[in-house]
Amino acid sequence: MKTLTRIVAGAAVALSLTATAHADVDFSGKTIEWTIPFSETGGSAKWANFFAPLLSENLPGNPTVVVKFMPGAGSTKGANWFQEQQHTDGTVMFGSSGSTQFPYLLGDPRVRYEYSDWNPVMASGTGGVAYLNPEAAKKFNGTTNNMQGMTFIYGNQGATRLDLIPALAWKMLGLNVEHVMGIKGRGDGRKMFESGEATIDYQTSSSFLKGVQPLVDEGKAVPMMTWGALDVNGQIVRDPTFPDVPTFKEVCEATFSCSTTGPEFKAWKAFFIAGFPSQKISFLPAGTPQDVIDTYTKAFAAIRARSDFAEISAKHLGKYPMYVGDEAKSALNEAITVDASAKSFVTGWLQSEFGVSLN
């Protein structure tokens, strides 16, 4: 009984200390810099700009949350910079994306960051939509059987970035795509498409909703397919944000040159799972005190609990889940885990397709 009393008393003290620590975290008069390792025209920019004012409203002291951009090397420049940060006051944040996760997964030699050092506080999924110019779209009828022999141009951030998802998909569909390498973000790829320099493109959902849907409405772009979404059984189903657009899996099944049962599709799906259902993750740097981490977790949880959150999030980002706290940690683990066979296949394909050696 005495032991039980000590345990209960200890728990009460711990709760009291935690409450006090939370009360002491105050961002009044401070500016929080949220660094995004891409240009200001892409989906990650739209994601961070959507959450920044909501975060300001829900952090104690209502600090100013400024989104900063550090594009370069397909996001590894910004991630390497964040790895060196040791701020402990909660005023430095970082936003990772699939294009940051993939180089880490593939052992890109430019990677000098370690996800296990960082503190995830929020994660959210997204989707992706591939689209065509009107001329090419005339030959697309749910398959690419009538598009063999055509040549397409695509603005590519880098072979080991998230762009490997569309690149491998188009290869499997038998499309001849010329890749213009080294653009700083998917927003720059969209600009290439708008100017006629590119004839095929893809954007994450938030960028598509804001930047491409107007082109679709004007008849200047035609949706081709989405990458899809995962159901509770891990099967690819239609993206809830774009339920009328077929998935890559559907288009593959309808195309003579494509198979959804071989090693190509298995590798594609493994990297799709790593890159999209938990694509965008917000981090605090190594060394951040637990009370600051808890304060951010509470703020993001309050954002998610808003009665209008589902509506406003769907409008700006699409209909995808948001994870906080331990959920965000689990989402990160899923985002940086692929099996050895998928990694081996993609590594070999990158060597043969783009001359990229990661061995």
Residue pairs with C-beta under 8 A, 6 or more apart in sequence:
18 291
18 294
21 290
21 291
21 294
22 291
22 294
22 295
22 298
24 291
25 60
25 90
25 291
25 292
25 295
26 60
26 61
27 59
27 60
27 61
27 62
27 63
27 90
27 91
28 60
28 61
28 62
28 63
29 61
29 63
30 61
30 63
30 64
30 89
30 91
31 63
31 64
31 65
31 66
31 91
32 55
32 56
32 59
32 63
32 64
32 65
32 66
32 90
32 91
32 92
32 93
33 66
33 68
33 91
33 92
33 93
34 48
34 52
34 65
34 66
34 67
34 68
34 93
34 94
34 95
34 282
35 68
35 69
35 70
35 78
35 81
35 82
35 92
35 93
35 94
35 95
36 44
36 45
36 48
36 67
36 68
36 69
36 70
36 78
36 95
37 44
37 69
37 70
37 71
37 72
37 75
37 76
37 77
37 78
37 79
37 82
37 94
37 95
37 96
37 97
37 100
38 44
38 45
38 69
38 71
38 75
38 78
38 97
38 99
38 184
38 185
38 186
38 187
39 45
39 69
39 71
39 184
39 185
39 187
39 188
40 69
40 187
41 185
41 186
41 187
41 188
41 190
41 191
41 211
42 185
42 186
42 187
42 188
42 204
42 207
43 97
43 126
43 186
43 187
43 203
43 204
43 205
43 206
43 207
43 280
44 95
44 97
44 185
44 280
45 67
45 69
45 185
45 187
46 206
46 207
46 210
46 316
46 317
47 95
47 124
47 126
47 206
47 280
47 317
48 67
48 95
49 67
50 206
50 313
50 316
50 317
51 122
51 282
51 303
52 65
52 66
52 67
53 65
54 303
54 306
55 65
55 299
55 300
55 303
56 62
56 63
56 64
56 65
58 298
58 299
58 300
58 302
58 303
59 65
59 295
59 296
59 299
60 295
63 91
70 77
70 78
70 81
71 77
71 78
71 184
71 185
72 78
72 184
73 110
73 158
74 99
74 103
74 157
74 158
74 160
74 161
75 96
75 97
75 99
75 100
75 103
75 161
76 100
76 103
76 108
76 110
76 111
76 112
76 113
78 94
78 100
79 94
79 96
79 100
79 111
79 113
80 110
80 111
80 112
80 113
82 92
82 94
82 113
82 118
82 283
82 285
83 112
83 113
83 114
83 117
85 92
85 94
85 285
85 286
86 285
86 286
86 287
87 285
87 287
87 288
88 287
88 288
88 289
88 292
89 292
90 284
90 288
90 292
90 295
90 296
92 284
92 285
93 282
93 283
93 284
94 118
94 282
94 283
94 285
95 280
95 281
95 282
95 283
96 115
96 280
96 281
96 282
96 283
97 162
97 279
97 280
98 161
98 162
98 165
98 274
98 275
98 276
98 279
98 335
99 157
99 158
99 161
99 162
99 163
101 115
101 274
101 275
101 279
101 335
101 336
102 108
102 160
102 161
102 162
102 164
102 271
102 274
102 275
103 110
103 111
103 160
103 161
104 111
104 113
104 115
104 336
105 271
105 274
105 336
105 338
105 343
106 160
106 343
106 346
106 347
106 350
106 358
107 358
108 160
108 358
109 358
115 332
115 336
117 286
118 283
118 284
118 285
118 286
119 283
119 284
119 285
119 286
119 288
119 293
120 281
120 282
120 283
120 328
120 329
120 331
120 332
121 282
121 283
121 284
121 293
121 296
121 297
121 300
121 324
121 325
121 328
122 281
122 282
122 296
122 297
122 300
122 322
122 323
122 324
122 328
123 278
123 280
123 281
123 282
123 322
123 323
123 327
123 328
123 331
123 332
123 335
124 278
124 279
124 280
124 317
124 320
124 321
124 322
124 323
125 229
125 276
125 277
125 278
125 279
125 280
125 320
125 321
126 204
126 205
126 206
126 276
126 279
126 280
126 317
126 318
126 320
127 204
127 205
127 226
127 227
127 228
127 229
127 239
127 241
127 242
127 276
127 318
127 320
128 165
128 166
128 202
128 203
128 204
128 205
128 208
128 226
128 227
128 276
129 202
129 203
129 205
129 208
129 212
129 223
129 224
129 225
129 226
129 239
129 242
129 245
130 166
130 169
130 200
130 201
130 202
130 223
130 224
130 225
130 226
130 248
131 193
131 200
131 201
131 202
131 203
131 208
131 212
131 216
131 221
131 222
131 223
131 224
132 140
132 199
132 200
132 221
132 222
132 224
133 193
133 196
133 199
133 200
133 220
133 221
133 222
134 219
134 220
134 221
134 222
135 199
136 147
136 150
136 152
136 199
136 200
137 222
137 224
139 146
139 147
139 150
140 146
140 147
140 222
140 224
142 246
142 250
142 251
142 254
143 251
143 254
143 255
143 256
144 173
144 174
144 175
144 251
144 255
144 257
144 258
145 254
145 255
145 256
147 174
147 175
148 174
148 175
148 257
149 176
150 175
150 176
151 176
151 177
151 178
152 170
152 175
152 176
152 177
152 178
152 198
152 199
152 200
153 177
153 178
153 180
153 192
153 197
153 198
153 199
153 200
154 166
154 167
154 170
154 177
154 178
154 179
154 180
154 189
154 198
154 199
154 200
154 201
155 180
155 183
155 188
155 189
155 192
155 193
155 197
155 198
155 201
156 163
156 167
156 179
156 180
156 181
156 182
156 183
156 189
157 163
157 182
157 183
157 184
157 185
157 186
157 189
158 181
158 182
159 167
159 181
159 350
159 353
159 354
159 356
160 350
160 356
160 358
162 275
162 279
164 271
164 346
164 350
165 202
165 227
165 268
165 271
165 272
165 275
165 276
166 202
167 177
167 179
167 353
168 264
168 267
168 268
168 271
168 346
168 349
169 227
169 248
169 252
169 268
170 177
170 200
171 177
171 349
171 353
172 252
172 257
172 258
172 259
172 264
172 265
172 268
173 251
173 252
173 255
173 257
173 258
174 255
174 256
174 257
174 258
175 200
177 200
179 354
180 192
180 197
180 198
183 189
183 192
186 202
186 203
186 204
186 207
187 207
187 211
189 198
189 201
189 202
189 203
190 201
190 203
190 207
190 211
190 212
192 198
192 201
193 199
193 200
193 201
193 215
193 221
194 215
194 220
200 224
201 212
203 211
203 212
204 279
205 239
205 241
205 242
205 317
205 318
205 320
206 316
206 317
206 318
209 241
209 315
209 316
209 317
209 318
210 316
212 221
215 221
216 222
216 223
223 242
223 245
224 245
224 251
225 245
225 246
225 247
225 248
225 250
225 251
226 238
226 239
226 242
226 245
226 246
226 247
226 248
227 239
227 247
227 248
227 272
227 276
228 236
228 237
228 238
228 239
228 247
228 248
228 249
228 272
229 236
229 237
229 238
229 239
229 240
229 277
229 320
230 236
230 237
230 273
230 277
231 237
234 273
236 247
236 249
236 269
236 272
237 247
238 245
238 246
238 247
239 245
239 247
239 318
240 318
240 319
240 320
241 314
241 318
241 319
241 320
248 268
249 260
249 265
251 258
252 258
252 259
252 260
252 265
253 260
258 265
259 265
263 341
263 345
264 345
266 341
266 342
266 345
267 341
267 342
267 345
267 346
267 349
270 338
270 339
270 342
271 338
271 342
271 346
273 334
273 338
274 334
274 335
274 336
274 337
274 338
275 335
277 331
277 334
278 323
278 331
278 332
278 334
278 335
279 335
281 328
281 331
281 332
281 335
282 300
282 328
284 292
284 293
284 296
297 324
297 325
297 328
300 322
300 324
301 324
301 325
303 309
303 322
304 322
304 324
309 322
310 319
313 319
313 320
313 322
323 330
323 331
347 358
347 359
350 356
350 358
351 357
351 358
